[in-house]
Amino acid sequence: MSNARPRILLLYTKTGGGHLSAARAIKAAIEARHPGTYDVVLYDVADSSHSPRVAMLYGTYNMMLKASPGQAKAGWLLLNALQGEKGFMPWLPTAVHAVEEELRRARPALMVSVHGIVNHIMLHAREACGWTERVPYAIVCTDLTDHFLNGWANPNADLVVTFTEPARRQMLEYGVPDEKVRVINGFTVHPDFAQDTATRAECRAVLGLRPDLFTILVSLGGMAIPGKTKKIVRALGASGLPLQLVVVCGMNRSLKRQVRAIAKQYPLRVQVHGFTGRIAQMMTAADLMITKPGPGSIMEAVVKELPLLLDSVTKPMPQEQGNLAFAEAQGIALPITRYIDLPNMVDLLMHDANAYGSMQAAMRRMKNADAIFEVADALLALLPAGEGVLEPV
């Protein structure tokens, strides 16, 4: 047996930003609990295919998000009809073989998926390597409630982690055996969100924000949904309220330029950022967050006790509709149904201490800052005692 550290592959690919954030959170939790014990690798499945066509297929989803939410919904429905990547595999035999060969070279002790469109191909690759009984495979579903892609549910996985009872029921409806599904209260929120002890004043100083202005963080996901982001900035810019905005445009570089141009039209302090690792710091600095009903943003805000306005001007993506209802029912968010109403909603939370305080109290009741460590413990429990490193073949 080799003395190398057991290797854990965290499987994702570049669609949006939430999957990579979840992978990084799990990696951080494992390494914090067990420093130097495991070799935890962020493993991009699309890259492992060495296929421009595969990269294009995954990249198309990001392109649709940039174009319009309607196109993204159409893509989602198509993926569900095709059962995720399963529908494309017969047409990409060279890419499938490359995935298998890269997995053999990686020699994992444990495979953990945080993406709904990689599980069929990676479980197929595990079987092709002859590792079905030796290398455990877990799925950590990063959709918070139900109506998620059926690619998240695979009965051949050894463990499926969900975070709410509706998500568990959805897994069972999709055919995952009950004994394989575990519900953990919380979410894959990076440990930094709970462990950061900096004050609001300190974070504002570091970020170059004024200490005395009501501060709103605007972040609509990895692709930032350009049309919505611009409408939000315009609505708040024209409101006349004494505000400052921190706008995160994710991986959308052209949106950064557009938001900066819009901000110049109003007497409003606006900071514009691209994809950033400082979201936890920005949340601490903010009084309010405006975002889409994505699970990561919602649950990160819960850990930070940061009240939420969730954009629902257009119908959310299918897997996010349940998140919106969940957040409203828990009392941690208000829905934005018309941008013309946004200034009044912000004004309410600026000046009504009871409304603002009740949202924070609801967040305190539901948050579980240790959830990410519970996820890590559940995953590591899959490793057989005394095993883990596959010898070269």
Beta strands, then each sheet from edge to edge (+ up, - down):
strand 1: 7-12
strand 2: 39-44
strand 3: 110-113
strand 4: 137-140
strand 5: 159-162
strand 6: 181-183
strand 7: 214-219
strand 8: 243-248
strand 9: 269-273
strand 10: 288-291
strand 11: 308-311
strand 12: 333-336
sheet 1: 2+ 1+ 3+ 4+ 5+ 6+
sheet 2: 9+ 8+ 7+ 10+ 11+ 12+
end
